[in-house]
Amino acid sequence: MNELSNMDLNAGIVHQVFIHNQTTMKFLAVEWYDKPMSFLECLEWLKELKELSASTDIAIASFGVVYHIDSPIDFCKWLTEVFEGNVAYGFSRQLCSDCD
């Protein structure tokens, strides 16, 4: 898996999800707290990814670094440390209480 291209980073895409080496989802850099509908949509996508991680290996390229996710625990660790950047946006609180 290659690092994110500079074009993707310049476009504001900071997270790309790969399943079976195919890009399946891209997350833009946005301010979730200013956009409640974006937050809810993103929460739903993240929930689906967490569920999928229980049965499928997922690779997520975040800020040019590839993370291999092969369990809900790995997903929650990525969500908290990388996606939220250890800032309590609420995604991990809602999705990962069972992973502690």
N, C-alpha and C positions, 0 to 999 in steps of 0.2 A: 504494500500500500504506500502510495506516495504522499508527501506532505501537500497541504492545500496550496493551490496556485496563488500567486500574488494577485491575479485578477479576482479570485474569490474573496480574498481578504480585503481588497480595495472596494468590492461591491458590498461589504458589510457582512458577508457570510463568514461566520466564525465557527460553526459546527456543521459537519457533514456526517450523515449516518450511512454506513455501508453494510449491506446484507448480501452475502454471496458475491462480494467484490463489486456490487452495483450500488451507485449512489441512490438512496431511496428518500432522503429527506435532507433539507438544508435549513438551518436556523440562522436568522439574521441577528445582528446586534441591535437590540431595541431596549427601551426603558419600559419594563413591564408595568411598573406602578402607575404610569401615565396612560396605559391602554388596557382597561379591564378585559375587553373582549379578546385581545391578543393574549393576555395572561391565561384566560380560560381555554382558548384554543391550544396554546402551547402545553398547558397542563394535561389536556386530553392526549396530545401526541406523546408526551413524555410517559404518561400512564401506559399507553400502548407499547412503547419501547420497553418499559420495565417488564411488562407481561411477556413480551417476546423474548427478552433476555433469559427467561427461565428455560426456553427450549431451543434457542438459536444463538449461535455466536454472532455478535455484532461488533463492528469496528466503528469507532467514532473519532473523526479527526477534528480536534478542537484547537484553534489558534495554531494550526500547523503541526500539532503533535497527535499521533494516533494512539488511541486507547482501545484495548481489546476487552470487550464486555462479554462475559460468558455466564453471568448469574445476576439475579436481582441485587445481591449484595454489591457486586462490582458496579452495577448500574447506579445504585444509590451513592456509592463512594464518588463516582464520576460526577453525578448530579450535584452533590454538595460541594465538592472541592473544585471542580472545573467549571461546570455550567453556571452555578451560582457564585463561584469564587469565594466560598465561605461567608457570603452575605445572605442574611435570612430573607430571601425574596418570597418564600412560602412554598416553593415547589417540593423541596425535600421534606418539609414538615408534613405536607399532605400526602406524599407518595411513599415515604420511606420510614414511617414509624415502626413498621414490622421488621426492618432490617437492622435495628440497633442491637 
